[in-house]
C-alpha cells in the first residue's frame, strides 16, 4: 500500500515538473498569438458586417424611392389616357382614332395594380381642355399622336425601371443572405458563425427524415430560412403537402418510409433526379423515430422490439448506407438523432436499446469515413415536450398492454398500475423542456459549423442531471432511480 502511494506521489511530481517546461511556455505563447490573430479576424468581420448593413439600407432606400417615382409616373399616365379615352368614345366620329389608341393601353395594364388615384392631375386636365375646346380633328389629332408617342416611351421606361428594381431587389436579397432571417427576425451572425461557419448555404442540399412534425419539421423550416436546399422526407403525403405549403421553393418534400427498403431506394432516385449534375448532399439528418410501448420489458414481445428498432436503428442505417455516396461527393456530414437514452438506460427497453445502437453505429461510421472527409455527428437531447411524448397516448398504450398481461406477471409488478404510471408521467413531463428550438439549434450547428462537435448534449437534464448519474457507482445510481420511481 505504501509502495502504491509513493508511486502515485512520484507520478504527480513528474506531472508538475513537466507542466513547467519551457516547451509548454512556448506553446502557451503560440496559443496566445493565435488567439490575438483570431480576435483581429473577428473585429474585421464585425466591421465588414456593419458596412454591409449600411449598404443594404442605402440600397433599400434607393429602391423605395425609384418605386415611388415609377408609381407616380404610371398614375399620371393612366389618368391622361383615361380622360382621352372618355373624350374619344363620346364622339362617334372619332371611333376610328379611338380604335387605334385604346389597344395600346395594354402596355400599361401590367402596371395598373401598382397605382391608385393620383394627386397631380394638372397635366392630365390640360389634355382634356385641349380636346374638349375644339371639334376640329386637326386640333386634337396631334394631341392624340403625342399621347401615343408618350405612351410608348413611358411604357418602355416603366419596363426598364421594373427590370432595374428587380435587379436591386435581388441584390438586396443576396446581401441579406449573410444576415439571414431566423424565425421571423433578422439576426447578425455570431462571432463563431463568422469565423467557423461553412457558408455558401444556397449551394448546399440536405436530406431530413421524419419531417411530419416535431424537430424534423422545425429543422426543414429553419434551413429554408437560412437558404439551404432541403429534401424534407415525410411518412405521409398529407404531411408532406402541408409542409410544402409553409415553405419556399427551396424545400422539396417527398414521401419516405424508413422501414421499407423499396421506399428508400425510390427516395434515392428522386433525390438524384433533383440534384444538379455536379452536386451531392451536404448533409443527411436521420431524425425519424418512434417511442413504442412505454412498459417494462416483461410486458413486451419480440414484435415490439422489432417495430421500434426498424425505425430508430435499422431505418437510420439503411438511409445512411443508401445516401452515403452523395454525402461523400460533397465531403459533407451525417447527423444522427440519438438521445440521452443512448447513455443511460431506463424503460422502455426497445427505445433505449435502439438509441444505444444509434450511438454504436455512429461511432463505427465516424471512424470508417474519417479519411474521406465525412463528419458524423450525434445529438443527445434530454426530455422535450414533442408529439412523441404525449401523456394521453402513453397512458392509453400502457393501459392496453397492462390489461393484456397475464395476472401472474401483473401481480409480480403490483405497483405498476395505470394510475401510478399516469402520476409518474405527469411528474416527468412537468420537468421536460418545452423549447424544441434548442434541438434545432444543435442540428444547425452540426450542419453549418466547420468543426461540428461529435456529440451534443441538449437540454439541462442531459447536460447536468444524467452526466452525474452515469458517473456514479452503478449500485448507487440504481438505488437513486428506484427511490425516484417510488
FIDREN-295769 format. One record per residue (C-alpha): residue in three letters; x negated, y negated, z. Coordinates in pm, 1 decimal. Each point is the difference from the previous one (the first is absolute). Layout:
  resn         u         v         w
   ALA         X         Y         Z
...
***
This chain:
  resn         u         v         w
   UNK       0.0       0.0       0.0
   UNK    -282.8    -235.7      91.4
   UNK    -176.0      86.2    -325.7
   UNK     313.3     -90.3    -198.3
   UNK      33.4    -333.4     179.1
   UNK    -366.8     -79.1     -61.3
   UNK      32.8      88.8    -366.3
   UNK     308.3    -223.1     -32.8
   UNK    -183.0    -287.3     168.5
   UNK    -295.6      42.0    -233.3
   UNK     228.1      -8.7    -303.2
   UNK     163.9    -318.3     124.4
   UNK    -342.2    -159.8      53.9
   UNK    -105.3      88.9    -354.5
   UNK     322.9    -151.9    -137.1
   UNK     -64.3    -323.7     191.5
   UNK    -357.6     -22.0    -128.4
   UNK     110.3      70.2    -358.6
   UNK     269.0    -263.5      24.8
   UNK    -262.9    -267.8      56.3
   UNK    -231.6      84.6    -294.1
   UNK    -108.4    -276.0    -242.4
   UNK     162.4     193.5    -282.4
   UNK     342.5     -47.0     159.9
   UNK     -74.0    -368.2      54.4
   UNK     -81.6     -43.0    -368.6
   UNK     315.0     188.9     -88.7
   UNK     202.8    -232.1     225.0
   UNK    -154.5    -302.6    -169.9
   UNK      88.0     146.6    -338.7
   UNK     358.5      54.8     109.3
   UNK      18.6    -358.9     127.1
   UNK    -122.9    -125.9    -336.5
   UNK     256.5     210.4    -180.8
   UNK     271.3    -129.4     228.4
   UNK     -99.3    -360.7     -70.1
   UNK       2.2      69.3    -374.3
   UNK     344.9     154.5      32.9
   UNK     123.6    -306.9     189.8
   UNK    -128.7    -221.0    -281.8
   UNK     186.8     208.7    -255.6
   UNK     318.2     -23.3     205.4
   UNK     -26.0    -379.3      25.4
   UNK     -56.0     -26.7    -374.0
   UNK     298.7     222.6     -71.2
   UNK     222.8    -201.9     233.3
   UNK    -109.2    -326.0    -164.3
   UNK      65.3     145.1    -343.4
   UNK     344.2     114.8     114.7
   UNK      89.1    -351.0     120.1
   UNK    -106.6    -151.3    -331.1
   UNK     204.5     258.4    -181.9
   UNK     304.7     -89.9     207.6
   UNK     -39.3    -366.0     -93.6
   UNK     -24.0      92.0    -368.7
   UNK     318.2     204.7      29.4
   UNK     186.7    -294.1     154.6
   UNK    -115.2    -237.2    -275.2
   UNK     103.4     249.2    -267.9
   UNK     341.6      43.2     158.1
   UNK      56.6    -377.9      19.5
   UNK    -103.8     -47.4    -362.8
   UNK     223.7     285.0    -108.4
   UNK     294.0    -145.4     196.3
   UNK     -46.5    -346.3    -154.8
   UNK     -19.1     142.3    -351.0
   UNK     314.1     199.8      61.1
   UNK     189.3    -308.9     119.2
   UNK    -115.1    -199.2    -303.6
   UNK     112.0     280.8    -228.0
   UNK     341.0      23.0     165.4
   UNK      51.5    -377.2     -29.1
   UNK     -88.7      -1.5    -369.4
   UNK     229.7     292.1     -74.0
   UNK     283.3    -169.9     188.3
   UNK     -26.8    -319.7    -203.5
   UNK     -23.1     188.6    -324.7
   UNK     296.7     220.1      83.0
   UNK     221.6    -298.1      80.3
   UNK     -99.4    -183.6    -318.2
   UNK      78.0     303.3    -208.6
   UNK     329.6      54.5     183.3
   UNK     113.5    -359.6     -64.8
   UNK    -100.6      25.5    -364.1
   UNK     189.6     325.0     -37.5
   UNK     314.9    -151.0     152.0
   UNK      -9.5    -293.9    -247.2
   UNK     -54.9     225.3    -299.2
   UNK     278.2     242.7      89.1
   UNK     249.2    -290.2      43.3
   UNK     -30.1     -99.1    -370.1
   UNK     102.7     269.5    -254.8
   UNK    -200.6    -180.8    -264.9
   UNK    -317.9      69.8     192.6
   UNK      46.4     377.0      30.9
   UNK    -261.7      73.5    -265.2
   UNK    -266.1    -190.1     190.8
   UNK     122.5     152.4     325.4
   UNK     -42.4     348.3    -140.4
   UNK    -362.0     -74.9     -78.2
   UNK     -77.4    -137.1     345.5
   UNK     184.4     215.5     252.2
   UNK    -177.8     330.4     -70.4
   UNK    -327.3    -165.7      88.6
   UNK     121.9     -31.7     357.5
   UNK    -102.3     364.6      38.6
   UNK    -356.6    -119.9      44.4
   UNK     103.4    -167.7     323.9
   UNK     241.9     263.6     124.1
   UNK    -277.0     196.5     169.6
   UNK     -78.0    -304.9     212.7
   UNK     363.0     -63.3      85.9
   UNK     -22.9     197.7     321.1
   UNK    -263.5    -240.3     130.7
   UNK     203.0    -320.3     -32.8
   UNK     270.0    -184.5     189.5
   UNK     180.8    -329.7     -81.2
   UNK    -278.1    -257.0     -57.9
   UNK     -47.0    -326.2     183.9
   UNK    -141.2    -200.4    -295.2
   UNK     264.6     -32.4    -272.5
   UNK     -99.7    -338.5    -143.1
   UNK    -172.9     144.2    -303.3
   UNK     280.2     245.1     -69.7
   UNK     257.7    -282.3      24.9
   UNK    -190.5    -203.0    -257.5
   UNK      38.6     280.3    -251.4
   UNK     368.5      23.1      81.0
   UNK      38.9    -380.1     -60.0
   UNK    -179.2      13.6    -335.3
   UNK     221.0     283.0    -119.5
   UNK     333.2    -137.8     120.0
   UNK     -55.7    -356.7    -125.8
   UNK       8.5      98.1    -366.8
   UNK     188.1     239.6    -219.5
   UNK    -248.5     -44.0    -282.9
   UNK    -197.6     321.1     -44.0
   UNK    -298.7    -203.8    -112.2
   UNK     -13.8    -140.7     354.5
   UNK      25.1     315.8     210.0
   UNK    -155.4     261.6    -230.6
   UNK    -354.2    -135.9      67.3
   UNK      75.5      30.4     370.5
   UNK     102.8     361.0     -51.2
   UNK    -317.0      68.7    -194.9
   UNK    -205.5    -160.4     274.7
   UNK     177.8     212.7     258.7
   UNK     -77.1     314.6    -199.1
   UNK    -368.2     -88.9     -20.6
   UNK     -14.1     -85.4     370.5
   UNK     183.6     319.5      84.1
   UNK    -256.2     212.4    -181.9
   UNK    -293.0    -188.7     152.4
   UNK     131.4      15.9     355.3
   UNK      92.4     368.0     -38.8
   UNK    -357.6      75.6    -103.8
   UNK    -125.9    -200.1     294.4
   UNK     236.9     185.8     231.7
   UNK    -134.6     335.2    -117.1
   UNK    -360.0    -121.0      40.0
   UNK      70.3    -124.0     351.1
   UNK     172.0     327.5      88.6
   UNK    -301.6     195.9    -120.8
   UNK    -233.6    -226.9     195.2
   UNK     212.5      33.9     313.2
   UNK      -1.5     377.7     -31.0
   UNK    -379.2      -2.5     -26.8
   UNK     -23.5    -224.9     304.5
   UNK     237.8     222.0     196.5
   UNK    -208.9     304.5     -92.3
   UNK    -317.9    -178.7     106.1
   UNK     160.0     -91.6     332.3
   UNK     107.6     361.1      54.2
   UNK    -350.3     126.5     -73.5
   UNK    -147.8    -258.3     235.4
   UNK     241.5     110.4     270.9
   UNK    -105.3     363.7     -37.9
   UNK    -284.9     -59.2     245.4
   UNK     240.5    -169.2     241.2
   UNK     257.5     270.7     -37.9
   UNK     352.3      13.1     136.1
   UNK      59.0     245.5     280.4
   UNK     349.0      55.3     133.0
   UNK     133.0    -329.3    -127.5
   UNK    -271.5    -232.7     125.8
   UNK    -326.8    -112.5    -155.6
   UNK    -301.9      99.2     202.7
   UNK    -366.2     -70.6     -57.0
   UNK    -225.2     306.7     -11.7
   UNK    -187.4      56.9     322.0
   UNK    -377.3     -12.9      20.9
   UNK     -26.5     377.6     -25.0
   UNK     225.2       1.3    -307.8
   UNK    -212.6    -264.8    -172.8
   UNK    -323.9     189.4      60.3
   UNK     106.9     363.9       5.4
   UNK     312.0      21.3    -220.2
   UNK     -23.9     195.5    -325.8
   UNK     204.7    -268.6    -182.6
   UNK     126.9      16.7    -359.6
   UNK     326.8     154.9     119.6
   UNK     181.4     -55.2    -330.0
   UNK    -221.3     262.1    -167.8
   UNK      48.2     263.7     268.9
   UNK     267.5     272.0       4.7
   UNK     116.7     179.5     314.7
   UNK     226.3     304.0      40.7
   UNK     208.0      20.6     319.8
   UNK     212.6     297.5     103.7
   UNK     300.6     -19.7     232.6
   UNK     119.2    -345.6    -107.0
   UNK     370.2      63.5      67.3
   UNK     -13.5    -173.3     338.5
   UNK    -239.9     -82.5     280.2
   UNK    -370.8     -64.9     -40.1
   UNK     -19.4     102.3    -366.2
   UNK     282.3    -233.0     -97.7
   UNK    -157.4    -292.8     185.2
   UNK    -344.0      74.9    -143.2
   UNK     129.6       1.6    -358.8
   UNK     151.3    -345.5      52.3
   UNK    -314.6    -129.2     172.9
   UNK    -229.6     114.2    -280.8
   UNK     243.1    -144.0    -254.0
   UNK     -25.3    -339.5     171.6
   UNK    -378.7      25.0      -7.0
   UNK      -9.2      67.2    -374.7
   UNK     -73.5     373.9      -6.4
   UNK     155.6     229.9    -259.8
   UNK     193.6     256.9     201.1
   UNK     141.8     341.6     -81.9
   UNK     262.1      44.4     274.8
   UNK     108.1     363.8      28.9
   UNK     338.9      67.1     161.4
   UNK     172.3     328.2      75.9
   UNK     337.7    -112.2    -141.2
   UNK      81.0    -196.5    -313.2
   UNK     245.8    -219.2     192.9
   UNK    -272.0    -126.7     234.8
   UNK    -236.5     -46.4    -294.4
   UNK     252.2    -222.8    -177.2
   UNK      66.2    -196.2     319.3
   UNK    -371.5     -65.1      49.5
   UNK     -49.3     -99.7    -362.6
   UNK     269.8    -265.6      31.5
   UNK    -184.4    -167.3     288.5
   UNK    -344.8      -6.1    -164.9
   UNK    -164.8    -156.6    -301.3
   UNK    -101.3     171.3    -321.0
   UNK    -333.7      87.7     157.8
   UNK     179.6     277.9     191.7
   UNK      92.8     313.0    -194.0
   UNK     219.5     243.6     189.4
   UNK      15.7     372.2     -66.6
   UNK     164.4     302.4     154.9
   UNK    -235.5     243.8     172.2
   UNK      49.6     301.1     225.4
   UNK    -337.6      73.9     158.4
   UNK     108.9     355.4      84.3
   UNK      53.0      84.6    -370.2
   UNK    -311.5      54.1    -212.6
   UNK     202.4     -52.2    -318.3
   UNK     116.2    -339.9     125.8
   UNK    -359.2     -95.8      85.7
   UNK    -120.8     100.5    -346.9
   UNK     278.9    -202.6    -161.0
   UNK     -97.0    -300.1     215.2
   UNK    -360.6      33.9    -119.3
   UNK     113.2      -6.8    -363.6
   UNK     219.5    -302.0      70.1
   UNK    -282.3    -191.2     166.1
   UNK    -238.2      90.4    -281.9
   UNK     245.6    -140.6    -253.7
   UNK      31.0    -330.6     190.0
   UNK    -365.9     -59.3      79.5
   UNK    -214.8    -202.5    -243.1
   UNK    -232.7     215.1    -208.3
   UNK    -313.2    -103.3     189.4
   UNK     142.5      -1.0     351.8
   UNK      61.4     250.7     277.6
   UNK     150.3     -23.5     348.1
   UNK    -166.9    -222.3     255.5
   UNK     187.8     170.8     280.5
   UNK     221.6     295.4      87.1
   UNK     198.1     -52.4     319.9
   UNK     143.0     322.9     142.5
   UNK     275.3    -150.4     211.3
   UNK     282.4     256.2     -37.5
   UNK      82.4     189.3     317.6
   UNK     273.8     156.4     213.1
   UNK      28.6      84.6     369.1
   UNK     204.4     320.8      11.3
   UNK     191.7     139.2     296.2
   UNK    -103.3    -175.7     325.8
   UNK       1.8     319.1     210.7
   UNK    -253.5     225.9     170.1
   UNK    -188.4     271.4    -187.8
   UNK     202.6     292.7     133.6
   UNK     315.0    -141.3    -158.3
   UNK    -153.0     -32.8    -346.3
   UNK     -21.3     241.5    -292.0
   UNK    -262.7      48.5    -268.7
   UNK     216.7    -191.0    -246.8
   UNK      -3.3    -300.9     233.7
   UNK    -378.4      -7.6     -19.3
   UNK      -5.3      51.1    -376.6
   UNK     246.5    -283.6     -58.8
   UNK    -208.8    -254.6     190.3
   UNK    -338.3     121.0    -125.5
   UNK     116.9       2.9    -363.2
   UNK      58.5    -377.8      17.4
   UNK    -252.3    -130.8     250.7
   UNK    -296.5     220.6     -91.1
   UNK      40.5     210.3    -315.4
   UNK     175.7    -281.0    -187.4
   UNK    -278.9    -240.9      91.4
   UNK    -263.0     253.9    -111.4
   UNK     173.2      62.6    -334.8
   UNK      49.7    -369.0     -77.4
   UNK    -362.6     -74.3      84.8
   UNK    -128.3     287.6    -210.9
   UNK     205.6     -96.9    -306.1
   UNK     -76.4    -373.6       8.3
   UNK    -362.0      16.7     121.6
   UNK    -146.0     -16.0    -355.8
   UNK     175.6    -336.3     -50.6
   UNK    -140.7    -127.9     330.5
   UNK    -348.4     119.3     -98.9
   UNK      29.4    -201.8    -320.2
   UNK      29.8    -321.0     206.6
   UNK    -223.4     111.1     289.0
   UNK     302.2     -84.4     213.7
   UNK     136.8     141.0     320.3
   UNK     245.5     251.5     145.5
   UNK     199.0    -118.2     302.5
   UNK     172.5     269.6     205.4
   UNK     266.5     -52.3     262.9
   UNK     -98.4     205.3     300.9
   UNK     112.6     -95.3     349.3
   UNK    -109.7     -12.0     356.8
   UNK     162.7     344.9     -10.6
   UNK    -312.3     113.1    -183.6
   UNK    -210.4     -79.9     304.8
   UNK     217.3     102.7     295.8
   UNK     261.1     274.7     -31.3
   UNK     338.9       6.7     170.1
   UNK     334.7     119.2    -139.2
   UNK     137.9      74.8    -255.5
   UNK    -274.9     232.4    -115.1
   UNK      61.7      -5.5    -379.9
   UNK     -47.8    -375.8     -20.1
   UNK    -316.6       1.7     211.0
   UNK    -140.8     300.2    -187.7
   UNK      54.2    -182.7    -328.9
   UNK    -173.3    -315.2     122.4
   UNK    -297.1     196.0     132.1
   UNK     -16.4     148.2    -349.7
   UNK       4.2    -347.2    -155.2
   UNK    -294.9     -99.9     217.2
   UNK    -198.1     312.1     -94.2
   UNK      76.6     -21.6    -372.4
   UNK     -89.0    -370.7      -9.7
   UNK    -334.8      64.2     171.6
   UNK     -78.9     280.2    -244.1
   UNK      97.0    -208.3    -303.9
   UNK    -194.1    -306.8     118.2
   UNK    -322.9     197.2      20.1
   UNK      63.3     178.4    -330.8
   UNK      45.2    -320.5    -201.6
   UNK    -252.6    -209.5     192.5
   UNK    -248.9     -15.5    -288.8
   UNK     274.9     -74.7    -253.7
   UNK      71.8    -341.3     148.9
   UNK     348.6      97.3     118.4
   UNK     100.8    -107.2     348.1
   UNK     246.6     198.4     211.9
   UNK     179.2    -186.0     278.0
   UNK     230.3     123.0     274.5
   UNK     271.7    -194.0     180.9
   UNK      84.1     110.8     353.3
   UNK     300.3    -201.3     119.3
   UNK     168.0      52.1     331.5
   UNK     375.9      -9.0      53.6
   UNK     182.1    -245.5    -228.5
   UNK     372.7     -56.8     -29.5
   UNK      72.7     120.8    -353.0
   UNK     260.1     222.6    -161.8
   UNK    -203.7     307.7      91.4
   UNK      60.7     -76.7     369.9
   UNK     378.7     -24.1       7.8
   UNK     126.7      88.3     346.7
   UNK     349.1      96.3    -119.6
   UNK    -139.1     231.7    -265.6
   UNK    -251.2     150.8     243.3
   UNK     265.6      71.9     262.7
   UNK     220.6     158.6    -265.3
   UNK    -281.2     228.5    -124.1
   UNK    -100.3      87.2     354.7
   UNK     357.0      92.1      95.9
   UNK      42.3     216.0    -311.1
   UNK    -311.4     202.0      74.6
   UNK      74.0      12.7     375.3
   UNK     336.5     164.7     -68.3
   UNK    -157.7     259.6    -230.1
   UNK    -269.5     107.5     246.2
   UNK      64.9     334.6     177.7
   UNK     118.1     -40.1     357.7
   UNK    -305.8     175.9     140.9
   UNK    -237.0    -249.6    -162.9
   UNK     223.9    -291.6      95.3
   UNK      -0.8     104.7     366.3
   UNK    -380.0      15.4      -2.7
   UNK       2.1    -366.2     -94.8
   UNK     297.5    -107.7     207.0
   UNK    -115.6    -359.5      39.1
   UNK      -9.6     -61.3    -374.7
   UNK     364.4     -92.2     -45.9
   UNK     129.4    -240.3    -268.3
   UNK      79.2    -252.4     273.3
   UNK    -358.5      15.6     128.8
   UNK    -135.0     -31.0    -354.8
   UNK     219.3    -304.2     -64.6
   UNK    -137.8    -168.1     310.6
   UNK    -360.2      76.6     -95.4
   UNK      54.3    -134.4    -352.9
   UNK     149.4    -323.6     132.5
   UNK    -302.6     -49.5     223.7
   UNK    -235.1      85.0    -285.1
   UNK     158.8    -239.2    -249.2
   UNK      18.1    -276.4     259.2
   UNK    -380.2     -24.4     -10.7
   UNK     -38.0      73.0    -373.6
   UNK    -138.5    -275.6    -220.7
   UNK     267.6    -190.3    -192.7
   UNK    -232.6    -174.7    -247.1
   UNK     -57.5     231.8    -300.1
   UNK    -204.6    -267.3    -177.0
   UNK    -296.9      95.8     220.5
   UNK     -16.1     329.0    -188.1
   UNK      36.7    -182.1    -331.4
   UNK    -288.4    -225.9     102.9
   UNK    -211.8     309.5      60.6
   UNK      95.0     135.8    -343.3
   UNK     -94.3    -334.8    -154.6
   UNK    -339.7       0.2     170.0
   UNK     -70.9     352.3    -122.9
   UNK      81.7    -101.0    -358.8
   UNK    -160.0    -345.3     -17.8
   UNK    -309.3      11.8     219.8
   UNK    -335.9      62.3    -161.6
   UNK     -91.0     202.8     308.5
   UNK     327.5     157.0     119.2
   UNK      -1.7     169.7     339.2
   UNK      11.8     378.5     -10.1
   UNK     264.2      11.8     274.1
   UNK     237.5    -266.6     126.1
   UNK     187.0      31.5     328.4
   UNK     316.5    -208.6     -39.1
   UNK     211.9    -112.4     295.2
   UNK     -80.5     -65.7     362.7
   UNK      81.2     358.0     106.1
   UNK    -232.0     143.1    -265.2
   UNK    -279.8    -238.7      91.9
   UNK      21.2      -8.2     379.2
   UNK     213.8     283.6     140.7
   UNK     -79.7     313.7    -198.0
   UNK    -379.2     -56.0     -19.5
   UNK      -3.1      13.8     379.1
   UNK     206.9     319.1      -9.6
   UNK    -220.3     189.9    -245.0
   UNK    -315.0     -97.8     189.4
   UNK     131.4     128.9     331.0
   UNK     -75.5     356.3     110.2
   UNK     260.0     221.8    -165.9
   UNK     156.6     130.0     325.5
   UNK      40.5    -354.7     129.2
   UNK     157.0    -121.2    -327.0
   UNK     241.8     296.3       2.6
   UNK     102.5     -74.5     359.3
   UNK      63.7    -368.8     -76.0
   UNK     219.8      68.1    -299.7
   UNK     191.0     267.9     186.3
   UNK      80.7    -258.1     267.8
   UNK     101.9    -253.3    -264.0
   UNK     238.7     246.5    -161.2
   UNK     177.3      48.9     332.0
***
